[in-house]
Amino acid sequence: ISNLEDGVSYTFDIIACKTIDNEVHASNPISVTIKTMKQTGSSKTVSAKLYGYDDVHVYWSKASNATHYKVYYKK
């Protein structure tokens, strides 16, 4: 989605759809609200080290203009 303004909250409704026998079935909508923020500079280095089988340490250099970080992971 382009042209979103910085610092503004936007709400999106997400609906899952499935076609069965040429008929569309939709789930109840789920609303998600996000707040936009300016992009900062990127980290120059990122590294990760595995300790054991389920312990990962992630390190990075500070990005320019960053005041805090949010770290996400995916299985």
PDB file of N, CA, C and O in Angstrom, chain B, residues numbered from 101:
ATOM      1  N   ILE B 101       0.864  -1.169   0.000  1.00  0.00           N
ATOM      2  CA  ILE B 101       0.000   0.000   0.000  1.00  0.00           C
ATOM      3  C   ILE B 101       0.900   1.218   0.000  1.00  0.00           C
ATOM      4  O   ILE B 101       1.739   1.377   0.887  1.00  0.00           O
ATOM      5  N   SER B 102       0.734   2.061  -0.969  1.00  0.00           N
ATOM      6  CA  SER B 102       1.591   3.238  -1.079  1.00  0.00           C
ATOM      7  C   SER B 102       0.865   4.477  -0.581  1.00  0.00           C
ATOM      8  O   SER B 102      -0.350   4.472  -0.383  1.00  0.00           O
ATOM      9  N   ASN B 103       1.631   5.529  -0.385  1.00  0.00           N
ATOM     10  CA  ASN B 103       1.140   6.859  -0.007  1.00  0.00           C
ATOM     11  C   ASN B 103       0.492   6.903   1.379  1.00  0.00           C
ATOM     12  O   ASN B 103      -0.426   7.693   1.601  1.00  0.00           O
ATOM     13  N   LEU B 104       0.953   6.069   2.313  1.00  0.00           N
ATOM     14  CA  LEU B 104       0.481   6.171   3.687  1.00  0.00           C
ATOM     15  C   LEU B 104       1.253   7.287   4.368  1.00  0.00           C
ATOM     16  O   LEU B 104       2.440   7.474   4.103  1.00  0.00           O
ATOM     17  N   GLU B 105       0.586   8.031   5.244  1.00  0.00           N
ATOM     18  CA  GLU B 105       1.231   9.142   5.924  1.00  0.00           C
ATOM     19  C   GLU B 105       1.944   8.660   7.182  1.00  0.00           C
ATOM     20  O   GLU B 105       1.498   7.713   7.831  1.00  0.00           O
ATOM     21  N   ASP B 106       3.050   9.310   7.523  1.00  0.00           N
ATOM     22  CA  ASP B 106       3.828   8.960   8.693  1.00  0.00           C
ATOM     23  C   ASP B 106       3.075   9.303   9.972  1.00  0.00           C
ATOM     24  O   ASP B 106       2.478  10.375  10.076  1.00  0.00           O
ATOM     25  N   GLY B 107       3.103   8.390  10.950  1.00  0.00           N
ATOM     26  CA  GLY B 107       2.503   8.651  12.255  1.00  0.00           C
ATOM     27  C   GLY B 107       0.998   8.526  12.301  1.00  0.00           C
ATOM     28  O   GLY B 107       0.389   8.956  13.280  1.00  0.00           O
ATOM     29  N   VAL B 108       0.372   7.962  11.295  1.00  0.00           N
ATOM     30  CA  VAL B 108      -1.078   7.821  11.225  1.00  0.00           C
ATOM     31  C   VAL B 108      -1.456   6.359  11.451  1.00  0.00           C
ATOM     32  O   VAL B 108      -0.771   5.463  10.957  1.00  0.00           O
ATOM     33  N   SER B 109      -2.534   6.105  12.191  1.00  0.00           N
ATOM     34  CA  SER B 109      -3.029   4.746  12.382  1.00  0.00           C
ATOM     35  C   SER B 109      -4.011   4.399  11.273  1.00  0.00           C
ATOM     36  O   SER B 109      -4.909   5.181  10.959  1.00  0.00           O
ATOM     37  N   TYR B 110      -3.835   3.227  10.685  1.00  0.00           N
ATOM     38  CA  TYR B 110      -4.720   2.730   9.636  1.00  0.00           C
ATOM     39  C   TYR B 110      -5.301   1.392  10.091  1.00  0.00           C
ATOM     40  O   TYR B 110      -4.591   0.570  10.670  1.00  0.00           O
ATOM     41  N   THR B 111      -6.586   1.176   9.831  1.00  0.00           N
ATOM     42  CA  THR B 111      -7.242  -0.081  10.180  1.00  0.00           C
ATOM     43  C   THR B 111      -7.583  -0.826   8.909  1.00  0.00           C
ATOM     44  O   THR B 111      -8.152  -0.259   7.976  1.00  0.00           O
ATOM     45  N   PHE B 112      -7.229  -2.109   8.877  1.00  0.00           N
ATOM     46  CA  PHE B 112      -7.506  -2.971   7.739  1.00  0.00           C
ATOM     47  C   PHE B 112      -8.391  -4.117   8.196  1.00  0.00           C
ATOM     48  O   PHE B 112      -8.187  -4.667   9.279  1.00  0.00           O
ATOM     49  N   ASP B 113      -9.368  -4.478   7.385  1.00  0.00           N
ATOM     50  CA  ASP B 113     -10.188  -5.663   7.636  1.00  0.00           C
ATOM     51  C   ASP B 113      -9.679  -6.785   6.749  1.00  0.00           C
ATOM     52  O   ASP B 113      -9.537  -6.613   5.538  1.00  0.00           O
ATOM     53  N   ILE B 114      -9.405  -7.940   7.356  1.00  0.00           N
ATOM     54  CA  ILE B 114      -8.887  -9.086   6.623  1.00  0.00           C
ATOM     55  C   ILE B 114      -9.953 -10.178   6.640  1.00  0.00           C
ATOM     56  O   ILE B 114     -10.456 -10.561   7.696  1.00  0.00           O
ATOM     57  N   ILE B 115     -10.284 -10.667   5.450  1.00  0.00           N
ATOM     58  CA  ILE B 115     -11.310 -11.705   5.316  1.00  0.00           C
ATOM     59  C   ILE B 115     -10.717 -12.856   4.510  1.00  0.00           C
ATOM     60  O   ILE B 115     -10.195 -12.658   3.413  1.00  0.00           O
ATOM     61  N   ALA B 116     -10.804 -14.055   5.069  1.00  0.00           N
ATOM     62  CA  ALA B 116     -10.353 -15.243   4.338  1.00  0.00           C
ATOM     63  C   ALA B 116     -11.520 -15.774   3.517  1.00  0.00           C
ATOM     64  O   ALA B 116     -12.645 -15.859   4.007  1.00  0.00           O
ATOM     65  N   CYS B 117     -11.246 -16.134   2.259  1.00  0.00           N
ATOM     66  CA  CYS B 117     -12.296 -16.647   1.371  1.00  0.00           C
ATOM     67  C   CYS B 117     -11.870 -17.992   0.791  1.00  0.00           C
ATOM     68  O   CYS B 117     -10.689 -18.239   0.551  1.00  0.00           O
ATOM     69  N   LYS B 118     -12.867 -18.859   0.571  1.00  0.00           N
ATOM     70  CA  LYS B 118     -12.610 -20.159  -0.036  1.00  0.00           C
ATOM     71  C   LYS B 118     -13.775 -20.481  -0.963  1.00  0.00           C
ATOM     72  O   LYS B 118     -14.934 -20.283  -0.597  1.00  0.00           O
ATOM     73  N   THR B 119     -13.473 -20.978  -2.166  1.00  0.00           N
ATOM     74  CA  THR B 119     -14.515 -21.351  -3.106  1.00  0.00           C
ATOM     75  C   THR B 119     -14.760 -22.856  -3.012  1.00  0.00           C
ATOM     76  O   THR B 119     -13.839 -23.661  -3.155  1.00  0.00           O
ATOM     77  N   ILE B 120     -16.007 -23.215  -2.772  1.00  0.00           N
ATOM     78  CA  ILE B 120     -16.416 -24.622  -2.731  1.00  0.00           C
ATOM     79  C   ILE B 120     -17.597 -24.776  -3.674  1.00  0.00           C
ATOM     80  O   ILE B 120     -18.630 -24.128  -3.507  1.00  0.00           O
ATOM     81  N   ASP B 121     -17.429 -25.650  -4.677  1.00  0.00           N
ATOM     82  CA  ASP B 121     -18.486 -25.877  -5.675  1.00  0.00           C
ATOM     83  C   ASP B 121     -18.976 -24.570  -6.288  1.00  0.00           C
ATOM     84  O   ASP B 121     -20.181 -24.333  -6.376  1.00  0.00           O
ATOM     85  N   ASN B 122     -18.041 -23.726  -6.712  1.00  0.00           N
ATOM     86  CA  ASN B 122     -18.314 -22.436  -7.349  1.00  0.00           C
ATOM     87  C   ASN B 122     -19.048 -21.447  -6.452  1.00  0.00           C
ATOM     88  O   ASN B 122     -19.609 -20.472  -6.951  1.00  0.00           O
ATOM     89  N   GLU B 123     -19.058 -21.671  -5.150  1.00  0.00           N
ATOM     90  CA  GLU B 123     -19.686 -20.749  -4.212  1.00  0.00           C
ATOM     91  C   GLU B 123     -18.606 -20.230  -3.258  1.00  0.00           C
ATOM     92  O   GLU B 123     -17.841 -21.007  -2.687  1.00  0.00           O
ATOM     93  N   VAL B 124     -18.557 -18.906  -3.097  1.00  0.00           N
ATOM     94  CA  VAL B 124     -17.533 -18.295  -2.250  1.00  0.00           C
ATOM     95  C   VAL B 124     -18.021 -18.265  -0.808  1.00  0.00           C
ATOM     96  O   VAL B 124     -19.116 -17.784  -0.516  1.00  0.00           O
ATOM     97  N   HIS B 125     -17.188 -18.785   0.084  1.00  0.00           N
ATOM     98  CA  HIS B 125     -17.468 -18.770   1.523  1.00  0.00           C
ATOM     99  C   HIS B 125     -16.425 -17.860   2.162  1.00  0.00           C
ATOM    100  O   HIS B 125     -15.227 -17.995   1.912  1.00  0.00           O
ATOM    101  N   ALA B 126     -16.901 -16.925   2.998  1.00  0.00           N
ATOM    102  CA  ALA B 126     -15.988 -15.955   3.620  1.00  0.00           C
ATOM    103  C   ALA B 126     -16.038 -16.081   5.138  1.00  0.00           C
ATOM    104  O   ALA B 126     -17.087 -16.358   5.720  1.00  0.00           O
ATOM    105  N   SER B 127     -14.889 -15.872   5.763  1.00  0.00           N
ATOM    106  CA  SER B 127     -14.823 -15.878   7.226  1.00  0.00           C
ATOM    107  C   SER B 127     -15.293 -14.526   7.751  1.00  0.00           C
ATOM    108  O   SER B 127     -15.508 -13.586   6.985  1.00  0.00           O
ATOM    109  N   ASN B 128     -15.446 -14.446   9.056  1.00  0.00           N
ATOM    110  CA  ASN B 128     -15.734 -13.156   9.669  1.00  0.00           C
ATOM    111  C   ASN B 128     -14.486 -12.283   9.540  1.00  0.00           C
ATOM    112  O   ASN B 128     -13.370 -12.793   9.645  1.00  0.00           O
ATOM    113  N   PRO B 129     -14.653 -10.981   9.316  1.00  0.00           N
ATOM    114  CA  PRO B 129     -13.471 -10.124   9.162  1.00  0.00           C
ATOM    115  C   PRO B 129     -12.698  -9.990  10.468  1.00  0.00           C
ATOM    116  O   PRO B 129     -13.276  -9.984  11.555  1.00  0.00           O
ATOM    117  N   ILE B 130     -11.395  -9.886  10.339  1.00  0.00           N
ATOM    118  CA  ILE B 130     -10.512  -9.594  11.461  1.00  0.00           C
ATOM    119  C   ILE B 130      -9.949  -8.202  11.198  1.00  0.00           C
ATOM    120  O   ILE B 130      -9.393  -7.947  10.130  1.00  0.00           O
ATOM    121  N   SER B 131     -10.091  -7.301  12.171  1.00  0.00           N
ATOM    122  CA  SER B 131      -9.567  -5.942  12.016  1.00  0.00           C
ATOM    123  C   SER B 131      -8.177  -5.844  12.616  1.00  0.00           C
ATOM    124  O   SER B 131      -7.934  -6.320  13.724  1.00  0.00           O
ATOM    125  N   VAL B 132      -7.269  -5.223  11.878  1.00  0.00           N
ATOM    126  CA  VAL B 132      -5.901  -5.009  12.324  1.00  0.00           C
ATOM    127  C   VAL B 132      -5.599  -3.525  12.174  1.00  0.00           C
ATOM    128  O   VAL B 132      -5.822  -2.947  11.111  1.00  0.00           O
ATOM    129  N   THR B 133      -5.093  -2.912  13.231  1.00  0.00           N
ATOM    130  CA  THR B 133      -4.725  -1.499  13.180  1.00  0.00           C
ATOM    131  C   THR B 133      -3.212  -1.379  13.273  1.00  0.00           C
ATOM    132  O   THR B 133      -2.587  -1.970  14.154  1.00  0.00           O
ATOM    133  N   ILE B 134      -2.636  -0.620  12.371  1.00  0.00           N
ATOM    134  CA  ILE B 134      -1.189  -0.382  12.388  1.00  0.00           C
ATOM    135  C   ILE B 134      -0.946   1.116  12.430  1.00  0.00           C
ATOM    136  O   ILE B 134      -1.765   1.899  11.949  1.00  0.00           O
ATOM    137  N   LYS B 135       0.175   1.509  13.005  1.00  0.00           N
ATOM    138  CA  LYS B 135       0.575   2.910  12.997  1.00  0.00           C
ATOM    139  C   LYS B 135       1.859   2.997  12.198  1.00  0.00           C
ATOM    140  O   LYS B 135       2.820   2.276  12.468  1.00  0.00           O
ATOM    141  N   THR B 136       1.873   3.877  11.220  1.00  0.00           N
ATOM    142  CA  THR B 136       3.052   4.013  10.367  1.00  0.00           C
ATOM    143  C   THR B 136       4.129   4.803  11.092  1.00  0.00           C
ATOM    144  O   THR B 136       3.839   5.601  11.984  1.00  0.00           O
ATOM    145  N   MET B 137       5.387   4.569  10.694  1.00  0.00           N
ATOM    146  CA  MET B 137       6.496   5.343  11.238  1.00  0.00           C
ATOM    147  C   MET B 137       7.568   5.484  10.181  1.00  0.00           C
ATOM    148  O   MET B 137       7.682   4.663   9.271  1.00  0.00           O
ATOM    149  N   LYS B 138       8.342   6.528  10.315  1.00  0.00           N
ATOM    150  CA  LYS B 138       9.403   6.783   9.343  1.00  0.00           C
ATOM    151  C   LYS B 138      10.416   5.653   9.349  1.00  0.00           C
ATOM    152  O   LYS B 138      10.717   5.074  10.393  1.00  0.00           O
ATOM    153  N   GLN B 139      10.929   5.351   8.183  1.00  0.00           N
ATOM    154  CA  GLN B 139      11.971   4.342   8.072  1.00  0.00           C
ATOM    155  C   GLN B 139      13.290   4.947   8.504  1.00  0.00           C
ATOM    156  O   GLN B 139      13.625   6.068   8.121  1.00  0.00           O
ATOM    157  N   THR B 140      14.033   4.205   9.297  1.00  0.00           N
ATOM    158  CA  THR B 140      15.350   4.666   9.726  1.00  0.00           C
ATOM    159  C   THR B 140      16.400   4.074   8.807  1.00  0.00           C
ATOM    160  O   THR B 140      16.085   3.283   7.918  1.00  0.00           O
ATOM    161  N   GLY B 141      17.626   4.452   9.018  1.00  0.00           N
ATOM    162  CA  GLY B 141      18.712   3.816   8.282  1.00  0.00           C
ATOM    163  C   GLY B 141      18.788   2.348   8.682  1.00  0.00           C
ATOM    164  O   GLY B 141      18.243   1.959   9.716  1.00  0.00           O
ATOM    165  N   SER B 142      19.442   1.548   7.896  1.00  0.00           N
ATOM    166  CA  SER B 142      19.514   0.127   8.206  1.00  0.00           C
ATOM    167  C   SER B 142      20.784  -0.200   8.979  1.00  0.00           C
ATOM    168  O   SER B 142      21.764   0.544   8.939  1.00  0.00           O
ATOM    169  N   SER B 143      20.748  -1.335   9.687  1.00  0.00           N
ATOM    170  CA  SER B 143      21.933  -1.813  10.388  1.00  0.00           C
ATOM    171  C   SER B 143      22.933  -2.310   9.363  1.00  0.00           C
ATOM    172  O   SER B 143      22.558  -2.936   8.372  1.00  0.00           O
ATOM    173  N   LYS B 144      24.205  -2.031   9.600  1.00  0.00           N
ATOM    174  CA  LYS B 144      25.225  -2.461   8.651  1.00  0.00           C
ATOM    175  C   LYS B 144      25.583  -3.924   8.841  1.00  0.00           C
ATOM    176  O   LYS B 144      25.939  -4.606   7.880  1.00  0.00           O
ATOM    177  N   THR B 145      25.495  -4.413  10.072  1.00  0.00           N
ATOM    178  CA  THR B 145      25.838  -5.811  10.315  1.00  0.00           C
ATOM    179  C   THR B 145      24.763  -6.474  11.167  1.00  0.00           C
ATOM    180  O   THR B 145      24.246  -5.874  12.109  1.00  0.00           O
ATOM    181  N   VAL B 146      24.440  -7.688  10.834  1.00  0.00           N
ATOM    182  CA  VAL B 146      23.522  -8.512  11.617  1.00  0.00           C
ATOM    183  C   VAL B 146      24.130  -9.897  11.683  1.00  0.00           C
ATOM    184  O   VAL B 146      24.576 -10.436  10.670  1.00  0.00           O
ATOM    185  N   SER B 147      24.150 -10.480  12.884  1.00  0.00           N
ATOM    186  CA  SER B 147      24.658 -11.838  13.012  1.00  0.00           C
ATOM    187  C   SER B 147      23.835 -12.584  14.047  1.00  0.00           C
ATOM    188  O   SER B 147      23.189 -11.976  14.901  1.00  0.00           O
ATOM    189  N   ALA B 148      23.864 -13.893  13.963  1.00  0.00           N
ATOM    190  CA  ALA B 148      23.127 -14.732  14.902  1.00  0.00           C
ATOM    191  C   ALA B 148      23.987 -15.930  15.258  1.00  0.00           C
ATOM    192  O   ALA B 148      24.760 -16.419  14.434  1.00  0.00           O
ATOM    193  N   LYS B 149      23.846 -16.402  16.494  1.00  0.00           N
ATOM    194  CA  LYS B 149      24.598 -17.562  16.929  1.00  0.00           C
ATOM    195  C   LYS B 149      23.643 -18.491  17.679  1.00  0.00           C
ATOM    196  O   LYS B 149      22.874 -18.047  18.532  1.00  0.00           O
ATOM    197  N   LEU B 150      23.701 -19.767  17.356  1.00  0.00           N
ATOM    198  CA  LEU B 150      22.846 -20.773  17.976  1.00  0.00           C
ATOM    199  C   LEU B 150      23.552 -21.345  19.195  1.00  0.00           C
ATOM    200  O   LEU B 150      24.710 -21.754  19.111  1.00  0.00           O
ATOM    201  N   TYR B 151      22.853 -21.374  20.336  1.00  0.00           N
ATOM    202  CA  TYR B 151      23.344 -21.992  21.565  1.00  0.00           C
ATOM    203  C   TYR B 151      22.392 -23.131  21.897  1.00  0.00           C
ATOM    204  O   TYR B 151      21.229 -22.886  22.217  1.00  0.00           O
ATOM    205  N   GLY B 152      22.865 -24.374  21.825  1.00  0.00           N
ATOM    206  CA  GLY B 152      21.976 -25.511  22.044  1.00  0.00           C
ATOM    207  C   GLY B 152      21.059 -25.670  20.848  1.00  0.00           C
ATOM    208  O   GLY B 152      21.420 -25.302  19.731  1.00  0.00           O
ATOM    209  N   TYR B 153      19.870 -26.219  21.077  1.00  0.00           N
ATOM    210  CA  TYR B 153      18.948 -26.443  19.957  1.00  0.00           C
ATOM    211  C   TYR B 153      17.819 -25.417  19.883  1.00  0.00           C
ATOM    212  O   TYR B 153      17.102 -25.369  18.884  1.00  0.00           O
ATOM    213  N   ASP B 154      17.646 -24.588  20.931  1.00  0.00           N
ATOM    214  CA  ASP B 154      16.512 -23.655  20.906  1.00  0.00           C
ATOM    215  C   ASP B 154      16.843 -22.272  21.475  1.00  0.00           C
ATOM    216  O   ASP B 154      15.943 -21.553  21.908  1.00  0.00           O
ATOM    217  N   ASP B 155      18.099 -21.904  21.478  1.00  0.00           N
ATOM    218  CA  ASP B 155      18.509 -20.617  22.030  1.00  0.00           C
ATOM    219  C   ASP B 155      19.351 -19.880  20.994  1.00  0.00           C
ATOM    220  O   ASP B 155      20.464 -20.299  20.677  1.00  0.00           O
ATOM    221  N   VAL B 156      18.821 -18.795  20.475  1.00  0.00           N
ATOM    222  CA  VAL B 156      19.509 -18.026  19.441  1.00  0.00           C
ATOM    223  C   VAL B 156      19.776 -16.623  19.967  1.00  0.00           C
ATOM    224  O   VAL B 156      18.883 -15.982  20.522  1.00  0.00           O
ATOM    225  N   HIS B 157      20.994 -16.152  19.794  1.00  0.00           N
ATOM    226  CA  HIS B 157      21.353 -14.779  20.142  1.00  0.00           C
ATOM    227  C   HIS B 157      21.573 -14.013  18.841  1.00  0.00           C
ATOM    228  O   HIS B 157      22.318 -14.456  17.967  1.00  0.00           O
ATOM    229  N   VAL B 158      20.919 -12.862  18.721  1.00  0.00           N
ATOM    230  CA  VAL B 158      21.025 -12.044  17.512  1.00  0.00           C
ATOM    231  C   VAL B 158      21.677 -10.718  17.897  1.00  0.00           C
ATOM    232  O   VAL B 158      21.318 -10.106  18.904  1.00  0.00           O
ATOM    233  N   TYR B 159      22.630 -10.287  17.091  1.00  0.00           N
ATOM    234  CA  TYR B 159      23.366  -9.055  17.331  1.00  0.00           C
ATOM    235  C   TYR B 159      23.307  -8.181  16.073  1.00  0.00           C
ATOM    236  O   TYR B 159      23.306  -8.700  14.957  1.00  0.00           O
ATOM    237  N   TRP B 160      23.258  -6.867  16.251  1.00  0.00           N
ATOM    238  CA  TRP B 160      23.286  -5.965  15.104  1.00  0.00           C
ATOM    239  C   TRP B 160      23.908  -4.643  15.518  1.00  0.00           C
ATOM    240  O   TRP B 160      23.951  -4.299  16.699  1.00  0.00           O
ATOM    241  N   SER B 161      24.388  -3.910  14.522  1.00  0.00           N
ATOM    242  CA  SER B 161      24.910  -2.569  14.779  1.00  0.00           C
ATOM    243  C   SER B 161      23.737  -1.592  14.779  1.00  0.00           C
ATOM    244  O   SER B 161      22.733  -1.819  14.104  1.00  0.00           O
ATOM    245  N   LYS B 162      23.867  -0.516  15.530  1.00  0.00           N
ATOM    246  CA  LYS B 162      22.785   0.467  15.643  1.00  0.00           C
ATOM    247  C   LYS B 162      22.512   1.122  14.290  1.00  0.00           C
ATOM    248  O   LYS B 162      23.435   1.532  13.585  1.00  0.00           O
ATOM    249  N   ALA B 163      21.250   1.210  13.947  1.00  0.00           N
ATOM    250  CA  ALA B 163      20.843   1.899  12.727  1.00  0.00           C
ATOM    251  C   ALA B 163      20.771   3.399  13.007  1.00  0.00           C
ATOM    252  O   ALA B 163      20.401   3.818  14.104  1.00  0.00           O
ATOM    253  N   SER B 164      21.126   4.194  12.013  1.00  0.00           N
ATOM    254  CA  SER B 164      21.053   5.638  12.201  1.00  0.00           C
ATOM    255  C   SER B 164      19.608   6.059  12.412  1.00  0.00           C
ATOM    256  O   SER B 164      18.708   5.554  11.741  1.00  0.00           O
ATOM    257  N   ASN B 165      19.385   6.962  13.321  1.00  0.00           N
ATOM    258  CA  ASN B 165      18.061   7.516  13.656  1.00  0.00           C
ATOM    259  C   ASN B 165      17.141   6.553  14.374  1.00  0.00           C
ATOM    260  O   ASN B 165      16.001   6.925  14.652  1.00  0.00           O
ATOM    261  N   ALA B 166      17.560   5.335  14.695  1.00  0.00           N
ATOM    262  CA  ALA B 166      16.683   4.395  15.394  1.00  0.00           C
ATOM    263  C   ALA B 166      16.615   4.757  16.872  1.00  0.00           C
ATOM    264  O   ALA B 166      17.632   5.081  17.487  1.00  0.00           O
ATOM    265  N   THR B 167      15.415   4.702  17.439  1.00  0.00           N
ATOM    266  CA  THR B 167      15.252   4.948  18.873  1.00  0.00           C
ATOM    267  C   THR B 167      14.945   3.661  19.622  1.00  0.00           C
ATOM    268  O   THR B 167      15.205   3.573  20.822  1.00  0.00           O
ATOM    269  N   HIS B 168      14.398   2.662  18.941  1.00  0.00           N
ATOM    270  CA  HIS B 168      14.153   1.347  19.527  1.00  0.00           C
ATOM    271  C   HIS B 168      13.980   0.331  18.403  1.00  0.00           C
ATOM    272  O   HIS B 168      13.940   0.697  17.229  1.00  0.00           O
ATOM    273  N   TYR B 169      13.880  -0.927  18.762  1.00  0.00           N
ATOM    274  CA  TYR B 169      13.783  -1.997  17.767  1.00  0.00           C
ATOM    275  C   TYR B 169      12.642  -2.932  18.118  1.00  0.00           C
ATOM    276  O   TYR B 169      12.294  -3.088  19.289  1.00  0.00           O
ATOM    277  N   LYS B 170      12.067  -3.550  17.109  1.00  0.00           N
ATOM    278  CA  LYS B 170      11.115  -4.637  17.276  1.00  0.00           C
ATOM    279  C   LYS B 170      11.703  -5.825  16.535  1.00  0.00           C
ATOM    280  O   LYS B 170      12.059  -5.717  15.361  1.00  0.00           O
ATOM    281  N   VAL B 171      11.804  -6.954  17.216  1.00  0.00           N
ATOM    282  CA  VAL B 171      12.404  -8.141  16.628  1.00  0.00           C
ATOM    283  C   VAL B 171      11.305  -9.172  16.430  1.00  0.00           C
ATOM    284  O   VAL B 171      10.574  -9.494  17.366  1.00  0.00           O
ATOM    285  N   TYR B 172      11.188  -9.692  15.212  1.00  0.00           N
ATOM    286  CA  TYR B 172      10.195 -10.696  14.870  1.00  0.00           C
ATOM    287  C   TYR B 172      10.905 -11.975  14.488  1.00  0.00           C
ATOM    288  O   TYR B 172      12.034 -11.938  13.999  1.00  0.00           O
ATOM    289  N   TYR B 173      10.261 -13.096  14.702  1.00  0.00           N
ATOM    290  CA  TYR B 173      10.818 -14.350  14.241  1.00  0.00           C
ATOM    291  C   TYR B 173       9.738 -15.190  13.600  1.00  0.00           C
ATOM    292  O   TYR B 173       8.553 -14.983  13.859  1.00  0.00           O
ATOM    293  N   LYS B 174      10.122 -16.116  12.785  1.00  0.00           N
ATOM    294  CA  LYS B 174       9.177 -16.978  12.099  1.00  0.00           C
ATOM    295  C   LYS B 174       9.705 -18.402  12.162  1.00  0.00           C
ATOM    296  O   LYS B 174      10.888 -18.647  11.925  1.00  0.00           O
ATOM    297  N   LYS B 175       8.822 -19.337  12.484  1.00  0.00           N
ATOM    298  CA  LYS B 175       9.213 -20.744  12.521  1.00  0.00           C
ATOM    299  C   LYS B 175       9.294 -21.284  11.128  1.00  0.00           C
ATOM    300  O   LYS B 175       9.609 -22.459  10.938  1.00  0.00           O
TER     301      LYS B 175
END
